Amino acid sequence: MANNENKKYSILLYVLFFIGSFLFLSLDFYKAFWYDEAYTINLVRQSFGYLWHVTANDVHPPLYYILLKLYTYVFGDSVVALRIFSALPVIGIMLLGCTRIRKMFGDKTALSFLLIVILMPVSQYAASEIRMYSLAMLFVLLSALYAYQSYSTFRRSDLIKFTLFSLTAAYTHYYALLGVFYIYFLFLVVVVIAKREKIIPFIGYSVLFVIGYLPWLINLPGQVSQVQDEYWINAPRLKDLIIYLYYPFAQELDLVATQIPLAYFAFSFCLLAAFFVLFIYIVISSRKEVYGDKILIFRAKYANLLFLAFIFTLSTAIIYSLLSKPVFVTRYMTPILGLFYLGLAIYIALIDWKKIPNKIILLVMFSIVAYFSFNHYSLQYRTNEYKQRVQSKIIDFAAERVDDKTAFLYSDTRSFSIAAIPLFFPDSKHYIRISVTKKHYKKYLENFKVIPIFDFADVDSTYTKVLVMKNVDNDDSFMKVVADSTELVKYFDIIDRQDIEGHVVYQLQRKHLNK
C-alpha cells in the first residue's frame, strides 16, 4: 500500500514538474527587453576583466554575471538563450521539491511546495527576466535546506554544503546575503538554546563563510557610497506596504502606471486577504495536528524559522529605507521568497488533508493562487507581445535614418532607449546629457558605451544629425527634462517625428546646415 502511495506521488510530482517547466520556458521566447535586462545583456557580451570592473562599480555582486557569461560560451548570448538561463534556477527549485524537499519533509510538503512554486505569479517573472533573482532564490533556499540538515546531523559534508550555498547566495544578490545572514543568526540562536555542545563547529564554519566572502567585501564600501551619494529608488510610501504583500501574487505593481480599474485591485486585495486568513487558520490548526509528534513539531519550528528569516530580511530593508536611504523595491524580495514558499508548504502538509473542512480550505487557497497565476500569465504574454512590437518599430525607424553622420542623444539615464539602442547600433556614437552631481550614473553608463556630456555643444560637430527616443510623450518637450529640450533647439532643428504606441522618436539636424 505504501509503495503504491509513493508511486502515485512520484508520478504526480514529476508530471507537475514537467508542466511547470513548460510554463516557465514558454515565457522566454520573446526578444524585447527593458533597462535592467539590457544592462545584463551588454555586460555579458564583454570580457571577464571588464565584467569584473563594472560589477565592482555596480550595486550587485558578480556571481550571476560570471555564471551567465560562462553559459553564453555554450548556448550563445541571444535574448532567448539568456532568458532560458533565468528559467533554469526555477526549474531547479521545482526539482528540489521532487527530491531533496520530498526526502526531508515528505510527499505532502513536496506536492504543496511544487504547486506554490508553479502557481505563484512571481515565479513566472523570475523565470523570464534576464536578471539574477531566480538564481538568488535557488541559492538562499539551498542555504536554508542545508541549515536544517546541518542542525539535524552536524556532519561535515552538510556543514560544507551549507557554507558553500550560503556563499553562492551572498555572491549573487545583497538581499540574498541579508537573507543568509538571518539564516545564520537564527541557526546560532537555536544552537545556543538546544545544542550548545555544537557551538564551536558552528562558529568555525561561520568563520569560513566570512573568509570566503572577504574577496568581495573590499568592494562593498565603494558600492555603499554610490547608494548613499545618489540612487534611483524612491522612499517607501504607506501604500507600498500593501504592495509588498501583493508582490508574490502579481509581480511588481504600480497602482498609477498600470491603469487597471480600481475595482480589479479591490477584488484582488479581497482575495489576498482571504488567502492570508486561511493561511493563519492552517497555522493554528496545525498545532493540534502535530501535538505529541516530535518530528512534526520539529518541522513546524523550522517553518517558523523560515518565516522569521523572511520577515527579518524584509523588515530590515524597509526600516532602513524609511530611516536612512531608500534601498528596497519589491523585486528585491524575490531572493528570499523560497523561504516563504517552503514554510507555507510545510504548514499545509501538517494539517489533516482527509478532513472535509481542510480540503475545502486548501481548494480555496490554491484556487486563489491559480486565479492570480492565470491572470498574470495572460497579462505577461500580452505585455511581451506589445514590447516586442514597439521595440521593433523603434529600431526600424532608427535603422532607416542612421548613417555615419548620425549620433544618438538621451537625457533619461534609466530609459529603454539608453539601454537598448546601443545594443542594436553598437558602431554609432551615443551621448547623454548628465548633470554634474550624477557621479554614480556616470560610472553606470560606462557599460552602455554612452558618452556623458554636460552641454549639447559637446556633441562632436562631425555628427550633423541626431536621433532622440522618448518613452512617453506626456508634454511638448522631446527629452525627459524640459530644460534640456529648450537648450537643445539652440543647436538642432526637428526634421522628423514618429509616434510609436506611447513612444516618440525624433530626428534632429544641426542648425548651421540650414544657414
C-alpha positions in Angstrom: 0.0 0.0 0.0 2.8 2.4 1.0 4.7 1.6 -2.3 1.6 2.3 -4.3 1.1 5.6 -2.5 4.7 6.5 -3.0 4.5 5.7 -6.7 1.4 7.8 -7.1 3.1 10.8 -5.6 6.2 10.3 -7.7 4.1 10.3 -10.9 2.1 13.4 -9.7 5.2 15.3 -8.7 7.1 14.7 -11.9 4.0 15.5 -14.0 3.8 18.8 -12.2 7.5 19.3 -12.7 7.2 19.0 -16.5 4.1 21.2 -16.6 5.8 23.8 -14.6 9.0 23.6 -16.7 6.9 24.1 -19.9 5.0 27.0 -18.3 8.2 28.9 -17.3 10.1 28.2 -20.6 7.1 29.3 -22.7 7.6 32.9 -21.4 11.2 33.0 -22.6 10.7 33.2 -26.3 10.3 36.9 -26.9 13.1 39.3 -27.8 12.1 42.7 -26.3 13.8 43.7 -23.0 13.8 46.5 -20.5 16.5 48.6 -19.0 18.0 46.2 -16.4 17.9 43.3 -18.8 19.7 45.4 -21.4 22.4 46.2 -18.8 22.8 42.4 -18.3 22.9 41.7 -22.0 25.5 44.4 -22.6 27.7 43.2 -19.7 27.9 39.5 -20.6 29.0 40.4 -24.1 32.1 42.0 -22.7 35.4 40.4 -21.5 35.7 38.8 -18.0 38.0 41.6 -16.9 35.6 44.3 -18.0 32.7 42.4 -16.4 34.6 42.3 -13.0 35.4 46.0 -13.3 31.8 47.0 -14.0 30.3 44.8 -11.3 32.7 46.2 -8.7 31.2 49.7 -9.5 27.6 48.3 -9.7 25.3 47.6 -6.7 25.1 43.8 -7.2 27.7 41.1 -6.5 29.3 39.3 -9.6 28.4 35.6 -9.4 25.3 35.8 -11.6 27.1 37.7 -14.3 30.1 35.3 -14.2 27.8 32.1 -14.5 25.8 33.7 -17.3 29.0 34.6 -19.1 30.2 31.0 -18.9 26.7 29.9 -20.1 27.0 32.0 -23.2 30.1 30.2 -24.4 27.9 27.1 -24.8 24.4 28.5 -25.6 25.2 31.9 -27.1 24.1 35.3 -26.0 20.8 35.7 -27.8 18.0 37.3 -25.7 16.0 34.0 -25.7 19.1 32.0 -24.6 19.7 34.5 -21.7 16.1 34.3 -20.7 16.2 30.5 -20.5 19.2 30.8 -18.1 16.8 32.6 -15.7 14.3 29.7 -16.0 16.8 27.1 -15.1 17.0 28.0 -11.4 13.2 28.0 -11.1 13.2 24.5 -12.7 16.0 23.6 -10.2 13.8 24.8 -7.4 11.0 22.5 -8.6 13.4 19.6 -8.9 14.4 20.2 -5.3 10.8 19.9 -4.4 10.7 16.5 -6.1 13.9 15.2 -4.5 15.5 16.9 -1.5 12.4 18.5 0.0 10.4 15.4 -0.5 13.1 13.3 1.2 13.3 15.8 4.1 9.7 16.7 4.7 7.5 14.1 2.9 5.2 13.8 0.0 2.6 16.3 1.0 5.2 19.0 1.6 6.8 18.3 -1.7 3.4 18.4 -3.5 2.4 21.7 -1.8 5.8 23.3 -2.5 5.6 22.4 -6.1 2.1 23.8 -6.6 3.1 27.0 -4.8 6.2 27.5 -7.0 4.3 26.8 -10.2 1.3 28.9 -9.4 2.9 32.0 -7.7 3.0 34.7 -10.5 6.3 36.0 -9.3 7.9 32.7 -10.3 6.9 33.5 -13.9 8.6 36.8 -13.7 11.7 35.5 -12.1 12.0 32.7 -14.7 11.7 35.0 -17.7 13.7 38.1 -16.7 17.4 38.4 -17.6 18.4 39.2 -14.1 19.8 37.3 -11.0 16.7 37.0 -8.9 15.8 33.3 -9.7 19.4 32.2 -9.2 19.5 34.1 -5.8 16.2 32.4 -4.8 17.6 29.0 -5.5 20.8 29.6 -3.5 19.0 31.0 -0.5 16.6 28.1 -0.5 19.6 25.6 -0.7 21.2 27.5 2.2 18.1 27.1 4.3 17.7 23.4 3.5 21.3 22.6 4.4 21.0 24.7 7.6 18.2 22.3 8.6 20.2 19.3 7.5 23.3 20.6 9.3 21.4 21.2 12.5 20.0 17.7 12.4 23.3 15.9 11.8 26.2 18.3 12.2 28.0 16.2 9.6 31.0 17.8 8.0 29.6 17.3 4.5 26.3 19.0 5.4 28.1 22.0 7.0 30.3 22.4 4.0 27.3 22.4 1.7 25.5 24.9 3.9 28.6 27.2 3.8 29.0 26.9 0.0 25.4 27.5 -0.8 25.3 30.4 1.6 28.4 31.9 -0.2 26.9 31.5 -3.6 23.7 33.2 -2.4 25.8 36.1 -0.9 27.8 36.4 -4.2 24.5 36.6 -6.2 22.5 39.4 -4.6 22.8 41.5 -1.5 19.3 40.7 -0.3 20.3 37.0 -0.6 23.3 37.9 1.6 20.9 39.6 4.1 18.6 36.5 4.0 21.6 34.2 4.6 22.7 36.5 7.5 19.4 35.9 9.2 19.6 32.1 8.5 23.0 32.1 10.3 21.6 34.3 13.1 18.6 32.0 13.7 20.8 28.9 13.4 23.1 30.3 16.1 20.1 31.1 18.4 18.8 27.5 18.1 22.2 26.0 18.6 22.7 28.1 21.8 19.3 27.1 23.1 19.3 23.4 22.2 22.8 22.2 21.1 25.4 24.2 23.0 27.9 21.5 22.6 27.9 22.2 18.8 28.5 25.9 19.0 32.3 25.6 18.3 31.9 23.8 14.9 29.1 26.2 14.0 31.3 29.2 14.7 34.2 27.5 12.8 32.1 27.1 9.6 30.7 30.6 10.1 34.2 32.0 10.1 34.8 30.0 6.9 31.8 31.8 5.3 33.3 35.2 6.3 36.7 34.3 4.9 35.0 33.1 1.7 33.3 36.4 1.3 36.3 38.6 2.0 37.4 38.9 -1.7 34.2 40.8 -2.4 34.0 42.7 0.8 36.6 45.1 -0.4 34.2 46.4 -3.0 31.3 47.0 -0.5 32.4 50.4 0.8 32.5 51.8 -2.8 29.1 50.3 -3.6 27.6 51.6 -0.4 28.9 55.1 -1.1 27.3 55.0 -4.6 24.0 54.2 -3.0 24.4 56.9 -0.3 25.5 59.5 -2.9 22.7 59.0 -5.4 20.3 56.2 -6.1 17.2 55.8 -8.2 14.9 54.1 -5.6 12.2 56.3 -4.0 11.3 56.3 -0.3 8.6 53.8 0.7 5.0 55.1 0.9 2.2 53.8 3.1 0.5 52.1 0.1 3.8 50.4 -0.7 3.5 48.3 2.5 0.3 46.7 1.0 2.0 46.3 -2.4 4.8 44.3 -0.7 2.2 41.8 0.4 0.8 41.7 -3.1 4.1 41.3 -4.9 4.4 37.4 -4.8 0.9 37.2 -6.3 1.3 39.7 -9.1 4.9 40.7 -9.8 5.7 44.4 -9.4 2.8 46.8 -9.1 2.3 50.5 -9.7 -1.2 51.5 -8.9 -1.0 54.5 -11.2 1.1 53.3 -14.1 -0.8 50.1 -14.6 -4.1 52.0 -15.4 -6.1 48.9 -14.5 -9.6 49.7 -13.0 -9.7 50.2 -9.2 -12.4 47.6 -8.9 -10.0 44.9 -10.1 -7.5 45.8 -7.4 -10.2 45.9 -4.8 -11.3 42.3 -5.8 -7.6 41.2 -5.9 -6.9 42.5 -2.4 -10.0 40.9 -1.1 -8.8 37.5 -2.5 -5.3 38.2 -1.0 -6.9 39.0 2.4 -8.8 35.7 2.2 -5.7 33.8 1.4 -3.8 35.1 4.4 -6.8 34.5 6.7 -6.9 30.9 5.5 -3.2 30.6 5.9 -3.4 31.8 9.6 -6.2 29.2 10.1 -3.8 26.5 8.8 -1.0 27.6 11.1 -3.4 27.5 14.1 -5.0 24.2 13.1 -1.6 22.5 12.5 -0.7 22.9 16.2 -3.4 20.4 17.1 -2.3 18.0 14.4 1.4 17.9 15.5 0.7 17.6 19.2 2.9 14.9 20.6 4.7 14.1 17.4 8.3 15.2 17.8 9.2 15.0 14.1 6.2 17.2 13.0 6.8 19.6 15.9 10.4 20.0 14.7 9.2 20.7 11.1 6.7 23.3 12.4 9.5 25.0 14.3 11.7 25.0 11.2 8.8 26.6 9.2 8.6 29.3 11.9 12.3 30.0 11.5 11.9 30.2 7.7 9.1 32.8 8.2 11.3 34.7 10.7 14.2 34.8 8.3 11.9 36.1 5.6 10.3 38.7 7.8 13.5 39.9 9.4 15.1 40.4 6.0 12.1 42.3 4.7 11.7 44.4 7.8 15.4 45.3 7.9 15.2 46.6 4.3 12.0 48.5 4.8 13.1 50.1 8.1 16.5 51.1 6.7 14.7 52.6 3.7 12.4 54.6 5.9 15.1 55.8 8.4 18.1 56.2 6.2 18.3 55.7 2.4 15.7 54.0 0.2 17.3 50.7 -0.9 14.3 48.5 -1.4 11.9 47.7 -4.3 9.5 44.8 -4.4 11.6 42.6 -6.8 14.4 42.6 -4.2 12.1 40.3 -2.2 12.5 37.6 -4.8 15.7 36.1 -3.4 14.1 35.2 -0.1 10.7 34.1 -1.4 11.8 30.4 -1.4 11.8 30.6 2.4 8.2 31.8 2.4 7.2 29.1 -0.2 8.8 26.3 1.8 7.4 27.5 5.2 4.0 27.7 3.7 4.3 24.2 2.1 5.4 22.7 5.4 2.4 24.1 7.3 0.0 23.0 4.6 1.3 19.5 4.8 0.9 19.4 8.6 -2.9 19.6 8.6 -5.1 16.5 8.0 -6.0 16.5 4.3 -8.7 13.9 4.9 -10.9 16.3 6.8 -13.6 17.9 4.7 -13.1 21.5 6.1 -9.4 21.3 5.4 -10.0 20.0 1.9 -12.2 23.0 1.2 -9.7 25.4 2.7 -6.8 24.0 0.6 -9.0 24.1 -2.5 -9.9 27.7 -1.9 -6.3 28.7 -1.2 -4.9 27.1 -4.3 -7.8 28.4 -6.4 -6.9 32.0 -5.3 -3.3 31.5 -6.3 -4.3 29.9 -9.6 -6.5 32.9 -10.3 -3.6 35.2 -9.8 -1.3 32.9 -11.8 -3.5 32.6 -14.9 -4.2 36.4 -14.9 -0.6 37.2 -14.7 0.4 34.7 -17.4 -2.1 36.2 -19.7 -1.0 39.8 -18.9 2.7 39.0 -19.2 2.1 37.3 -22.6 0.2 40.3 -23.9 2.8 42.7 -22.5 5.6 40.7 -24.1 3.9 41.0 -27.5 3.4 44.7 -27.0 7.0 45.4 -26.0 8.4 43.3 -28.9 6.2 45.2 -31.4 7.1 48.6 -30.1 10.8 47.8 -29.9 10.8 46.5 -33.5 9.2 49.7 -34.7 11.6 52.0 -32.9 14.6 50.0 -34.2 13.2 50.1 -37.8 12.7 53.8 -37.6 16.2 54.4 -36.4 17.7 51.9 -38.9 16.2 53.8 -41.8 17.8 57.1 -40.8 21.1 56.3 -39.2 24.3 56.8 -41.1 27.9 57.7 -40.3 26.9 61.3 -39.7 24.1 60.4 -37.1 24.5 60.2 -33.4 22.0 59.2 -30.7 21.2 61.5 -27.8 19.5 60.8 -24.4 18.6 62.7 -21.3 17.0 59.9 -19.2 19.5 57.7 -17.5 17.0 54.9 -17.0 15.0 54.8 -20.2 14.5 51.9 -22.5 16.3 53.8 -25.2 19.6 54.3 -23.5 19.7 50.6 -22.5 18.5 49.0 -25.8 19.6 51.3 -28.7 23.4 50.9 -28.1 22.9 47.1 -28.4 21.3 47.5 -31.8 23.6 50.2 -33.1 27.0 49.5 -31.4 29.0 51.3 -34.1 27.2 54.6 -33.6 28.1 57.3 -31.1 25.7 57.6 -28.1 25.6 60.7 -25.9 23.7 61.5 -22.7 23.2 64.9 -21.1 24.1 64.4 -17.5 24.2 66.7 -14.5 27.4 67.3 -12.7 26.1 65.7 -9.5 25.3 62.3 -11.0 28.6 60.6 -10.3 27.0 57.2 -9.9 25.3 57.3 -13.2 28.4 58.5 -14.9 30.1 55.2 -13.9 27.0 53.2 -14.5 26.7 54.4 -18.1 30.2 53.1 -19.0 28.6 49.7 -19.5 26.3 51.1 -22.2 29.2 52.7 -24.1 27.4 56.1 -23.7 29.4 59.3 -23.6 28.3 61.6 -20.8 28.2 65.3 -21.8 27.3 68.4 -19.8 26.4 70.6 -22.7 24.8 69.8 -26.0 27.5 71.8 -27.7 29.8 68.9 -26.7 28.3 66.6 -29.3 31.0 66.0 -31.9 30.5 68.5 -34.7 31.1 65.8 -37.3 27.7 64.5 -36.5 25.2 66.6 -38.4 22.1 64.7 -37.3 20.9 63.1 -34.0 18.1 60.7 -33.1 16.2 61.2 -29.9 13.9 58.5 -28.3 11.4 59.4 -25.6 9.5 56.8 -23.6 6.2 58.7 -23.1 5.1 61.8 -24.9 3.3 63.5 -22.0 4.3 67.1 -22.8 5.6 69.1 -25.7 9.3 68.5 -24.9 11.2 65.8 -26.7 13.5 65.0 -23.9 12.7 63.9 -20.3 14.0 67.2 -18.8 12.0 70.1 -20.3 15.0 72.4 -19.9 17.1 70.1 -21.9 14.6 70.3 -24.8 14.7 74.1 -24.6 18.5 74.1 -24.7 18.8 71.5 -27.5 16.8 73.5 -30.0 19.6 76.2 -29.9 21.7 73.7 -31.8 19.3 71.4 -33.7 16.0 71.6 -35.6 13.4 68.8 -35.6 13.1 67.4 -39.2 11.2 64.2 -38.5 9.0 62.7 -35.7 7.1 59.4 -35.3 4.7 58.3 -32.6 5.0 54.6 -31.8 2.4 53.4 -29.3 3.3 55.7 -26.3 6.9 56.3 -27.5 8.1 59.2 -29.7 11.2 59.2 -31.9 12.7 62.4 -33.2 15.3 63.1 -35.9 17.1 66.4 -35.5 19.6 68.3 -37.7 22.2 70.9 -36.8 21.0 74.4 -37.3 24.1 75.7 -39.1 23.3 73.4 -42.1 20.3 75.5 -42.9 22.2 78.8 -42.9 
